[in-house]
């Protein structure tokens, strides 16, 4: 064991501390359809398989967007670039009016009709295929219908309870 490591008992707080050190891309998950338009900031997005292209997206069942996503049956994962820190905060703030959230960005749509952030690093437009409840969250398994990829990606990462920006790999050299 690394001598610099601190051993803690397993608890909700310890688990949350551990997960804060699991760096993750910051995403705005959007939806639109029969139940209206909504969206929220999410870091729990993961590829499941590339054949067929499938993602999982974890959403707290208490989030305002949760039931809207479930009822609409579509969503778009908008992977944020380093320029989107403020937009992430707006979409992540509870109680922020949906129209105020969308006024802060430039939006379009792809196949599903869910809002697509035009200057995102990546847009993954999806149809919800299955939903599993685990603890406080629902895990949405989503088939990818359409993908848009920025030509010069920037990435916004959430790590240790703070935002961090990653430039393109060309800048790293």
N, C-alpha and C positions, 0 to 999 in steps of 0.2 A: 504494500500500500504506500502511496506517495505520502511522505512525512508532512507535506504542506496541507494535506486534506484534513478536513474536520469531519468526524463521524457524528451523524445526527440520527436520532430515532426516526423511524418512518411515521409521518403524520401528514395531514393535508398541507400544512405550511411548508414542511420539508419538501414534499413533492412539488409544490408550486415553486419553491426556490430552485429545485433541480431543473424544472422545466424552463425557468427563466434563462437558464444557461444553454438551452437547446435553441441555437439560432434558427430563425425561420423567416422566410420571405413574408412580406406584408401584402395582403390582398384585400381588395374591396369586392365582396360578393354581392351581386345585384340580381334583381328579379323584376319581372313585369308580366302582367297577364290578368286573368279574370279577378284576382284578389288585389290588384293594384301594383304599384311600383314600391319597391323598398330596397334597402341595402345596408350592409354593415361591414366593418373591418374584421378580418379573420386571419389568423396565422396558421390554423390547423387545416392545411390542404396538402394532399399527398397523391402521387400517382399510384394507381392500383395495377394497371396493366396497359401495354400499348396495343394489344390485340384482343378485343377492340379497345380503342383509347378510352380509359376510364379513370376518373378521379374520385377521391373521397374528400368531403368537406364536412368539418365538424362545426355545429352551431349550437350554442346554448339555447335550451328550450324556452328560457325566459326572455330571450332577445326579441325585440319587436318584429324583426324580419323573419323569424323562424317560421311562424304559421303561414306567412305570406309566401315564402319560398315553397313550403310543402304544398300549399293549395295551388300555386301557379304551375308547379312541376318543372320549372326551368330556372336556370341561374347562369350567371357569367362570372367566372373568376378573373378579375382584373389584377394582374400581378403589378404591383406599384414600383415605379422608378424612384430614384433619390429625390426628385423634385416634388413628390407627392406626400411628404410628411404631414403637412397641414391638412390635406384632404383626408388622409388616414385618421387624423384626430377628429375631424368633423364627423366622419362616418362611424367612428368608434364611440362617440359621446352619446350616452343614453339621453333620451328626451329631445334630441335635435330633430326638428321637423324634416320630413322626407324631402320636401321641395327645397329646403335650405341646403341639404346634403348635395342634391343634384345641381344646384345653382353654382356650386364651387368647382365644377369640372366641365369638360367638353365631351358630350356623349353622342353615341350613335347606336345602331343595333346590327346584329348578325342574324343567323338562322332562327334562333329561339325567340327573338324579340326582347330579351333581357338587355338592359343598358350596358354598353361597351364604352369604357373610358378610352378616348381616342389616342392619348399619348402614353398609355400603359406599356410596360416592357413586354407583356404578353396578355392576350385575351383568350380565355378558354370558354367558349360558349357551349352550354350543356343542357341536357334533358335529365331530370332526376329519374332514376330507374328503381331505386330501392332506398328505404330509410330504416335504420336500426337505432333504437334508443339504448344509450349506455350512460348510466348515471344521470348527470344534469344535462347531457347533450344528445343531439340526434346526429347520426353519421349518415350523410347523404351520399349515396353512390351514384355517380353521374356519368352518362355517356357523353363524350365530347363530340359535338356536331360540327363545330367550326373553330378555327384557330387563326389569330392574327399575331404576328411577331414583329416587334419594333426593329428597325434596321440598326440602331445603335443603342443597345439596352443599357440601362442603369438599373440598379436593384436596391430596394429599401429592405433592410433586414432589421428584425427586432431581436435583440440579444441583451440579457441582463437588465431587463426592464427599460431599455432605451433604444432609440432608432440609430441605425448605422447605415451609411451609404457605401455601395460598391459601384465603381465605375466599370466601364467596359474592360475586357481583358486586354485590349490594345493599349489602354492607359497604364496598365500594371507593368508593362515591359519597359 
